[in-house]
Amino acid sequence: MPSQNTKSNPRRRRTKIVATLGPASATAEMIRALYVAGVDVFRLNFSHGSHDDHAARVKTLRALEQEFSKPVGILADMQGPKLRIGKFKNSSIDLHAGMKIKLDLDDADGDETRVNLPHPEIIKALDKDAMILMDDGKVRMRIVEKGKKFLLAEVISGTKISDNKGLNVPNTILPIAALTEKDRRDLSAALDMGVDWIAQSFVQRPEDVAEAKKLIEGRAALMAKIEKPSALENFDAILDLVDGIMVARGDLGVECPPEDVPAIQKRIVRKVRHAGKPIIVATQMLESMIESPSPTRAEASDVATAVYDGTDAVMLSAETAAGKYPVEAVTIMNRICEKTEADETYHRIINSDRPDIESDAADAITAAAHQVAHTIRAACVVNYTTSGSTTLRMARQRPAVPIMCLTQNNNVAHRLCLSYGVHAIHVTDVTDTGSAVRKASALAIAQGLAKKGDRLVLTAGVPFGTPGSTNVLRVAWVE
């Protein structure tokens, strides 16, 4: 892609916006409108649509970044296993507390006494007194008897259940692979399309993400979706293996008590930030905008809370994929992020929780660059990086100024679209510190990040272009 930006459209906020593409945002015109409104990374939901649909959208996005001379991030979200009950003779049944219903392996249509549960793994894994949740938690049942090929469940709450409703099994690690055969096909197709991130669903154990990472073979970055309590129990080991985390609060809120989710969100965001990896807070952020041109005040507060927590990115799902007001949803999310980041309380929160400096030269240089930029009121921090690690180190500091990342690796530039405050630029003509300073000065002006007379703080490594060699800090004037 071109290294020079001729159509500056700088983001004034540092928190990134992820938007899901779907029927409401399928055209090139709408995708462009979403980008202009503020989207940094586009999500392809492989639970819906064909490979041809997704490939066409990737092509549109790559054309878009050529138009604006800026990388655009693409995240492919794998469906994962879908746990569902079977069908009923009359499409649905009424429920009442105390009612008992058998969940069995018989694929015949169900009635008020039984229904198909086409998952022998669940029957094997659950014991008496275990809970089953159906239809996003609207129906709650407790297991009162277990047989070799069935479970007898008592209805605790809920008034109706219909065909093929999804089910959740809280507090149980299910012996089900996180990657289905569909996921493997989708993963292969997404990698061939050239996506930048893979989001993996149904993660329960570190072994789940290790398998995905092996299949990806470095062709994209891997993000684990945290949507099951078992993932929380194994979180540190999962975080060590992946490149980023998504807090998928929809499913997580079904299996965890709703009152626990806010604290879980804050703990995860803090831990991932301190690990120097990007974190997305996702699902139900502006959900009322699927049908309404404006969000509720509670939803606006929810988005702002994620920003106050220090997240790298916030995500829109059905709001942009199937909603009536996709551009408006992005526009208001952009405004909420900007307004929150301008709040003095936000700065106090971010500054009160700086990550510890690791005992290596690269981290010490990065922390020093952050402090110098603050002290001299630099226009931005510039990282020249090959692997992207220096820029990730700087992003975890959550600086109050933009981070301009210059990299010879186009894949790195795309992946960093997700990281806090980063303006990634693919360059091919930087060979030493002097040329890096000259290029940074010109690009800072072209990107709208600085003007003549401003100062930049630049970090790089010698030997130049060697991954992991950050050992130079330089202050330069923009000329």
NORPE-V277673 format. One record per residue. RES is the residue in one letter. SS is DSSP state (h for helix, s for strand, l for the rest). OMEGA is omega in whole degrees, 0 to 359 (NA if undefined). Layout:
BEGIN
res->[RES;RES]
ss->[SS;SS]
omega->[OMEGA;OMEGA]
END
This chain:
BEGIN
res->[M;P;S;Q;N;T;K;S;N;P;R;R;R;R;T;K;I;V;A;T;L;G;P;A;S;A;T;A;E;M;I;R;A;L;Y;V;A;G;V;D;V;F;R;L;N;F;S;H;G;S;H;D;D;H;A;A;R;V;K;T;L;R;A;L;E;Q;E;F;S;K;P;V;G;I;L;A;D;M;Q;G;P;K;L;R;I;G;K;F;K;N;S;S;I;D;L;H;A;G;M;K;I;K;L;D;L;D;D;A;D;G;D;E;T;R;V;N;L;P;H;P;E;I;I;K;A;L;D;K;D;A;M;I;L;M;D;D;G;K;V;R;M;R;I;V;E;K;G;K;K;F;L;L;A;E;V;I;S;G;T;K;I;S;D;N;K;G;L;N;V;P;N;T;I;L;P;I;A;A;L;T;E;K;D;R;R;D;L;S;A;A;L;D;M;G;V;D;W;I;A;Q;S;F;V;Q;R;P;E;D;V;A;E;A;K;K;L;I;E;G;R;A;A;L;M;A;K;I;E;K;P;S;A;L;E;N;F;D;A;I;L;D;L;V;D;G;I;M;V;A;R;G;D;L;G;V;E;C;P;P;E;D;V;P;A;I;Q;K;R;I;V;R;K;V;R;H;A;G;K;P;I;I;V;A;T;Q;M;L;E;S;M;I;E;S;P;S;P;T;R;A;E;A;S;D;V;A;T;A;V;Y;D;G;T;D;A;V;M;L;S;A;E;T;A;A;G;K;Y;P;V;E;A;V;T;I;M;N;R;I;C;E;K;T;E;A;D;E;T;Y;H;R;I;I;N;S;D;R;P;D;I;E;S;D;A;A;D;A;I;T;A;A;A;H;Q;V;A;H;T;I;R;A;A;C;V;V;N;Y;T;T;S;G;S;T;T;L;R;M;A;R;Q;R;P;A;V;P;I;M;C;L;T;Q;N;N;N;V;A;H;R;L;C;L;S;Y;G;V;H;A;I;H;V;T;D;V;T;D;T;G;S;A;V;R;K;A;S;A;L;A;I;A;Q;G;L;A;K;K;G;D;R;L;V;L;T;A;G;V;P;F;G;T;P;G;S;T;N;V;L;R;V;A;W;V;E]
ss->[l;l;l;l;l;l;l;l;l;l;l;l;l;l;l;s;s;s;s;s;s;l;h;h;h;l;l;h;h;h;h;h;h;h;h;h;h;l;l;l;s;s;s;s;s;l;l;l;l;l;h;h;h;h;h;h;h;h;h;h;h;h;h;h;h;h;h;h;l;l;l;l;s;s;s;s;s;l;l;l;l;l;l;s;s;l;l;s;l;l;l;s;s;s;l;l;l;l;l;s;s;s;s;s;l;l;l;l;l;s;l;l;l;s;s;s;s;l;l;h;h;h;h;h;h;l;l;l;l;l;s;s;s;s;l;l;l;l;s;s;s;s;s;s;s;s;l;l;l;s;s;s;s;s;s;s;s;l;l;s;s;s;l;l;l;s;s;s;l;l;l;l;l;l;l;l;l;l;l;l;h;h;h;h;h;h;h;h;h;h;h;h;h;l;l;l;s;s;s;s;l;l;l;l;l;h;h;h;h;h;h;h;h;h;h;h;l;l;l;l;s;s;s;s;s;s;l;l;h;h;h;h;h;l;h;h;h;h;h;h;h;l;l;s;s;s;s;s;h;h;h;h;h;h;h;l;l;h;h;h;h;h;h;h;h;h;h;h;h;h;h;h;h;h;l;l;l;s;s;s;s;s;l;l;l;l;h;h;h;h;l;l;l;l;l;l;h;h;h;h;h;h;h;h;h;h;h;h;h;l;l;l;s;s;s;s;l;h;h;h;h;l;l;l;l;h;h;h;h;h;h;h;h;h;h;h;h;h;h;h;h;l;l;h;h;h;h;h;h;h;h;l;l;l;l;l;l;l;l;l;h;h;h;h;h;h;h;h;h;h;h;h;h;h;h;h;l;l;l;s;s;s;s;s;l;l;l;l;h;h;h;h;h;h;h;h;l;l;l;l;l;s;s;s;s;s;s;l;l;h;h;h;h;h;h;h;h;h;l;l;l;s;s;s;s;s;l;l;l;l;l;l;h;h;h;h;h;h;h;h;h;h;h;h;h;h;l;l;l;l;l;l;l;l;s;s;s;s;s;s;s;l;l;l;l;l;l;l;l;s;s;s;s;s;s;s;s;l;l]
omega->[181;180;180;179;180;181;186;176;190;173;180;178;180;174;184;178;175;179;181;176;181;183;182;184;187;186;177;180;180;178;178;180;178;179;180;179;175;182;178;182;180;182;173;183;183;169;182;175;180;176;178;177;183;180;178;180;175;179;178;182;179;175;180;181;173;180;185;180;178;177;176;181;178;180;177;185;181;184;185;179;176;181;183;170;180;183;177;180;181;177;180;174;174;182;171;182;180;178;179;180;181;175;188;183;179;184;175;179;185;176;183;183;184;174;181;170;189;182;180;179;180;179;180;187;186;176;178;180;174;181;170;178;179;176;178;176;179;178;179;179;177;180;179;179;180;174;182;183;180;169;173;186;175;180;176;179;182;184;183;174;183;187;166;179;179;179;177;179;183;174;179;173;183;179;182;180;179;179;176;176;176;179;181;177;180;180;179;181;181;178;177;177;180;178;186;182;170;175;184;180;172;178;178;188;176;179;180;182;177;178;180;181;178;180;183;177;175;183;176;174;184;178;176;175;180;185;181;179;179;176;177;180;181;193;184;180;177;181;179;188;188;180;180;184;170;174;182;193;180;179;180;180;175;186;176;174;183;182;179;189;179;180;177;179;182;180;182;181;181;183;181;177;181;176;179;179;182;182;176;169;192;172;175;184;177;192;180;180;168;182;187;179;178;181;171;178;178;179;177;178;180;177;180;179;178;178;177;179;180;181;173;188;171;190;171;182;181;181;180;182;186;184;180;187;184;181;179;180;178;182;181;177;177;181;179;180;180;182;180;181;178;183;179;178;178;181;179;180;182;183;182;186;177;177;175;178;179;186;172;187;183;181;178;178;181;179;178;179;178;180;179;180;179;185;183;180;179;179;177;173;180;175;167;188;176;184;184;185;180;180;176;177;180;180;181;174;181;180;180;179;180;174;177;182;174;183;176;182;183;179;178;179;180;183;182;174;183;190;185;170;188;170;186;182;176;179;181;187;177;186;180;184;180;179;176;179;180;179;180;180;181;183;178;177;182;181;182;182;182;176;181;182;175;176;175;170;186;171;179;181;174;5;188;178;179;180;175;185;183;181;180;173;183;174;183;174;175;183;NA]
END
